[in-house]
C-alpha cells in the first residue's frame, strides 16, 4: 500500500515497563519514507529528544536503544530513526548527501512540532553531529553532539581504498559505499562555519580516548553561548566501555534540564 501524507503509519510495539513504543513512518518531500521509533515518556510530557546516528549507523545501536530507556523515565520522549535502510521506500546511503540528511531531520522536527511537542532537542552522534547542525535549528530548544565528526574531508579520504563509477568505497571491515555527491560535499564541508551560525544552546560530549577530542574543542571554541563541553575519560567513539554510556546520558540530561 502506498503511504499517504506525512504520517504514513503507526504500529504499537507494546509496553516496556512503564514506557510505550510506537513505530512511525514519515514521508519525505521527495517521496521516500523515514522509519523510526517513538518511545513515549510516562505521563503527558511535551519534551522530545530526536537522535541522529552517524555514518553507516542505525537507530538501534546500543547508544540509542539504551537512551530510549533512560530518558523517557526522566520525562523526555525519544525518537530514533534510520537515515537510510533496507525497508520499502527508505533512502539508500549511496544516493544520500549530508545536506539531504539535514533536510530529513528538519522534516522530522516539523512533524513532531505538529504533534504538540513544546520542547524539541536534537542529539547527533559522530556524523550525526554535522547533520544536526545542518538542520533548521530555529525550532529547537537545545542541541547535544556526542563525539561529533569535525573534519569531514579527513574522514572521507582517510579510509577510501577504491573509487567506483558511482562513488567511493570505505573499508571498515565491511564495504561502505558513498555516492559521488556526498563525497564531493564532504571535501568542501565547513563544520566551523556551521556551528558559528547556531543560536541555540549546545552541549558537546566527547570520548576521551577517541580521535575527535581536538575537533570537539574547536567546536566548543566556535559555538555561541550558552555552551558546554564534557570529556568522558576512558571512552571511545561508541561509548562502549563500562559506565561511559551512563555518564554520557547523565551529562546530556543535566544540560537539557536547563532548558
C-alpha positions as CSV (number, residue, x, y, z in Angstrom):
1,X,0.0,0.0,0.0
2,X,1.4,3.4,-0.9
3,X,2.0,5.6,2.1
4,X,0.0,8.8,2.2
5,X,0.7,12.2,3.8
6,X,3.4,13.0,6.4
7,X,2.3,10.3,8.8
8,X,2.5,7.1,6.7
9,X,1.7,4.7,9.5
10,X,2.0,3.9,13.2
11,X,2.0,0.5,14.9
12,X,2.2,-0.3,18.5
13,X,5.1,-2.4,19.8
14,X,3.8,-2.6,23.4
15,X,4.9,-1.7,26.9
16,X,8.5,-1.5,28.2
17,X,7.7,-1.4,31.8
18,X,6.0,1.9,32.1
19,X,7.0,3.0,28.6
20,X,5.2,2.7,25.3
21,X,6.9,2.4,21.9
22,X,5.4,3.1,18.5
23,X,6.8,2.6,15.1
24,X,6.4,5.8,13.0
25,X,6.8,6.4,9.3
26,X,7.3,9.9,8.0
27,X,7.1,10.7,4.3
28,X,9.8,13.0,2.8
29,X,9.1,15.7,0.3
30,X,10.6,13.7,-2.5
31,X,8.6,10.5,-1.8
32,X,10.8,8.5,0.4
33,X,9.9,7.1,3.9
34,X,11.8,7.7,7.2
35,X,11.3,4.8,9.6
36,X,11.7,5.5,13.3
37,X,10.7,4.5,16.8
38,X,9.0,6.8,19.3
39,X,9.3,5.9,22.9
40,X,6.9,7.9,25.0
41,X,7.7,9.3,28.4
42,X,5.4,8.5,31.3
43,X,2.5,11.0,31.6
44,X,1.9,13.9,29.3
45,X,5.4,15.1,28.7
46,X,5.8,17.6,25.8
47,X,9.6,17.2,25.7
48,X,11.1,15.2,22.9
49,X,14.7,14.2,22.1
50,X,15.5,13.2,18.5
51,X,18.6,11.1,18.0
52,X,20.6,11.3,14.7
53,X,23.0,8.4,14.0
54,X,26.4,8.5,12.3
55,X,27.8,7.1,9.0
56,X,26.6,3.5,8.4
57,X,24.8,3.6,11.8
58,X,21.2,2.8,12.6
59,X,18.5,3.6,15.1
60,X,19.0,0.5,17.3
61,X,22.7,0.9,18.1
62,X,23.1,0.4,21.8
63,X,23.7,4.1,22.4
64,X,20.3,5.0,21.0
65,X,18.4,1.9,22.2
66,X,19.5,2.4,25.7
67,X,18.9,6.1,25.6
68,X,15.3,5.3,24.6
69,X,15.0,3.6,28.0
70,X,17.0,6.2,30.1
71,X,15.4,9.5,29.0
72,X,11.7,8.6,28.9
73,X,11.9,7.5,32.6
74,X,13.1,11.0,33.3
75,X,10.4,12.9,31.5
76,X,11.6,13.0,27.8
77,X,10.0,11.1,25.0
78,X,12.6,10.0,22.4
79,X,12.6,9.4,18.6
80,X,15.3,7.4,17.0
81,X,15.2,6.7,13.2
82,X,17.2,5.5,10.2
83,X,18.6,7.9,7.8
84,X,18.6,5.0,5.3
85,X,17.6,1.4,5.5
86,X,16.5,-1.8,3.7
87,X,12.9,-1.0,4.2
88,X,10.4,-0.2,1.4
89,X,10.7,3.4,0.3
90,X,13.6,4.2,2.6
91,X,16.7,6.1,1.3
92,X,19.8,4.2,0.3
93,X,23.1,5.5,1.6
94,X,24.7,5.6,-1.9
95,X,22.1,8.1,-3.0
96,X,22.3,10.4,0.0
97,X,24.2,13.6,0.8
98,X,24.9,15.3,4.1
99,X,22.6,18.2,3.1
100,X,19.8,15.8,2.3
101,X,20.2,14.2,5.7
102,X,19.8,17.7,7.2
103,X,16.6,18.3,5.3
104,X,15.2,15.0,6.6
105,X,16.0,15.9,10.1
106,X,14.2,19.2,9.6
107,X,11.2,17.2,8.3
108,X,11.2,15.2,11.4
109,X,11.3,18.2,13.7
110,X,8.4,19.8,11.8
111,X,6.4,16.6,12.1
112,X,6.7,16.5,15.8
113,X,6.1,20.2,16.2
114,X,2.8,19.5,14.6
115,X,2.1,16.8,17.2
116,X,2.2,19.2,20.1
117,X,5.7,18.8,21.4
118,X,6.7,22.1,23.0
119,X,10.4,21.4,23.6
120,X,12.4,19.5,21.0
121,X,16.1,18.6,21.3
122,X,18.5,17.1,18.8
123,X,21.3,14.8,19.8
124,X,23.7,13.8,17.0
125,X,26.4,11.2,17.3
126,X,29.5,11.1,15.0
127,X,28.5,12.2,11.5
128,X,25.1,12.9,13.1
129,X,26.7,15.9,14.7
130,X,27.3,17.9,11.4
131,X,23.9,16.6,10.2
132,X,22.3,18.1,13.2
133,X,24.0,21.4,12.6
134,X,22.6,21.4,9.1
135,X,19.0,21.1,10.1
136,X,16.7,24.0,10.9
137,X,17.7,24.8,14.5
138,X,15.3,27.7,14.9
139,X,12.6,25.4,16.2
140,X,14.9,23.6,18.7
141,X,15.4,24.3,22.4
142,X,19.0,22.8,22.6
143,X,21.5,20.6,20.8
144,X,23.8,17.9,22.0
145,X,26.7,16.5,20.0
146,X,28.1,13.1,21.0
147,X,31.7,12.6,19.8
148,X,30.9,14.6,16.7
149,X,32.8,14.4,13.4
150,X,34.7,17.6,12.8
151,X,36.9,17.3,9.7
152,X,34.8,15.6,7.1
153,X,37.4,15.9,4.4
154,X,39.8,13.9,6.6
155,X,37.1,11.3,7.4
156,X,36.0,10.8,3.8
157,X,39.6,10.5,2.4
158,X,41.4,8.5,5.1
159,X,39.6,5.2,4.7
160,X,38.8,5.2,1.0
161,X,40.6,2.4,-0.8
162,X,38.7,2.2,-4.0
163,X,36.8,4.5,-6.3
164,X,33.9,3.1,-8.3
165,X,31.7,4.5,-11.1
166,X,29.1,6.0,-8.8
167,X,31.2,6.9,-5.7
168,X,33.8,5.6,-3.3
169,X,34.1,2.6,-1.0
170,X,35.2,2.7,2.6
171,X,36.9,-0.3,4.1
172,X,35.6,-0.6,7.6
173,X,35.7,-4.3,7.8
174,X,32.6,-4.2,5.6
175,X,32.3,-2.1,2.5
176,X,30.6,1.2,2.9
177,X,29.5,2.7,-0.4
178,X,29.3,6.5,-0.6
179,X,27.9,8.3,-3.6
180,X,29.9,10.9,-5.5
181,X,27.7,13.8,-4.4
182,X,28.2,13.1,-0.7
183,X,31.9,12.6,-1.2
184,X,32.3,15.9,-3.1
185,X,30.2,17.6,-0.5
186,X,32.5,16.3,2.3
187,X,35.6,17.6,0.6
188,X,34.2,21.2,0.9
189,X,32.3,20.8,4.2
190,X,32.9,23.6,6.7
191,X,31.9,22.5,10.2
192,X,33.3,25.6,11.8
193,X,31.1,27.9,9.8
194,X,28.1,25.8,10.6
195,X,28.5,25.9,14.4
196,X,29.1,29.6,14.4
197,X,25.6,30.1,13.0
198,X,23.9,28.1,15.7
199,X,21.9,30.3,18.0
200,X,20.5,27.7,20.4
201,X,22.3,26.2,23.5
202,X,24.8,23.5,22.6
203,X,26.5,20.8,24.6
204,X,29.4,18.6,23.4
205,X,30.2,15.2,25.0
206,X,33.4,13.8,23.6
207,X,35.1,10.4,24.1
208,X,38.4,11.0,25.9
209,X,40.2,8.0,24.2
210,X,38.8,8.8,20.8
211,X,40.4,10.8,18.0
212,X,37.8,13.6,18.0
213,X,38.8,15.5,21.1
214,X,40.7,18.2,19.2
215,X,37.7,18.7,16.9
216,X,35.3,18.9,19.9
217,X,37.5,21.6,21.4
218,X,37.3,23.5,18.1
219,X,33.5,23.1,18.0
220,X,33.3,24.4,21.6
221,X,35.5,27.4,20.9
222,X,33.4,28.5,17.9
223,X,30.0,27.8,19.4
224,X,27.8,30.6,20.7
225,X,26.9,30.6,24.4
226,X,25.3,29.0,26.3
227,X,27.6,26.1,25.6
228,X,29.3,23.3,27.5
229,X,32.0,20.6,26.8
230,X,32.4,17.3,28.7
231,X,35.3,14.9,28.0
232,X,34.4,11.4,29.2
233,X,37.6,9.8,30.3
234,X,38.3,6.3,29.1
235,X,35.6,6.3,26.5
236,X,36.0,5.5,22.8
237,X,33.8,6.6,19.9
238,X,30.9,4.3,20.6
239,X,30.9,4.8,24.3
240,X,31.1,1.1,24.7
241,X,33.2,1.0,27.9
242,X,31.5,0.1,31.2
243,X,29.9,3.2,32.6
244,X,30.8,5.5,29.7
245,X,27.3,5.5,28.2
246,X,25.7,6.2,31.6
247,X,28.0,9.2,32.2
248,X,27.1,10.5,28.7
249,X,23.4,10.2,29.3
250,X,23.6,11.9,32.7
251,X,25.7,14.8,31.3
252,X,23.1,15.1,28.5
253,X,20.2,15.1,30.9
254,X,21.8,17.7,33.1
255,X,22.2,20.0,30.1
256,X,18.7,19.5,28.7
257,X,17.1,20.0,32.1
258,X,18.3,23.6,32.0
259,X,16.1,24.5,29.1
